[in-house]
Amino acid sequence: MPVLFCFILFVLTLFSGPATLWAQGQKKQTIQASSGMINYGYQTHVFSQFTGRTDIFGDGNGPASTFANISLQVLELFEDLEMPAGFSYGFEVARFSQDSQSVYTGKGDVIGPAVNLNSYLWDIVARLYFYDPFESQFQPYIGAAWGWVNGDIHSRSAGFDTRSSFLGIMATQIFGANVMIGERMRIAIELRNLRSKNVSVSNDPFNQGGGQDLTLDFTGTMLNFMGTYRF
């Protein structure tokens, strides 16, 4: 992740000058970068699916990403429409990590497998703004994203350590709004519905695949609180 952030900062430095010129020229356009807090609630917790232990993982807490995420987008204005509106497009990456102790919360004294998850969500994202995204104080939008989820699960049970990698595609619906807090700054709240039902896992240490290759369902809901800077 540090390498990725350095690359993104390099791209922003390279293009921040031209982006400002676009915004001042005939075509109203700029680059914006966002990061913040993402709360991810699984429809069925991944730990429960992976281990089969619904008794201790079934209604457990989902993971969070606190500033371990970045969204980089190009923002443009629909200048030919009678009602001002705009759109943006770009890419995003978010990292989530969680261990079994954080999912045990509220279970009291439990005995179960030790599980550690590291996952990354990568996607291409597009948003449609209903008002002028450059001038309006309140900027509601809808959007969609397409990409993939990958990562690994490190598990320990009965003295055996196993590392399982996973990979799958995902699609996301986005509903949100920006609030202007300065010429270049915005804060946003988003609700996302993510669908990723067939995430392939490299091995099956808890024999949950029934003799078939194990797949996990990462479908869930995200509540995002983000800060945005426009260059």
Secondary structure, 3 states (H helix, E strand, C coil): CHHHHHHHHHHHHHHHHHHHHHHHCCCCEEEEEEEEEEEEEECCCHHHHHHCCHHHHCCCCCCEEECCEEEEEEEEECCCCCCCCEEEEEEEEEEEEEEHHHHCCCCCCCCCCEEEEEEEEEEEEEEEECCCCCCCCEEEEEEEEEEEEEEEEEEEECCEEEEEEEEEEEEEEEEEEEEECCCCEEEEEEEEEEECCCEEECCCCCCCCCCCCCEECCCEEEEEEEEEEEC
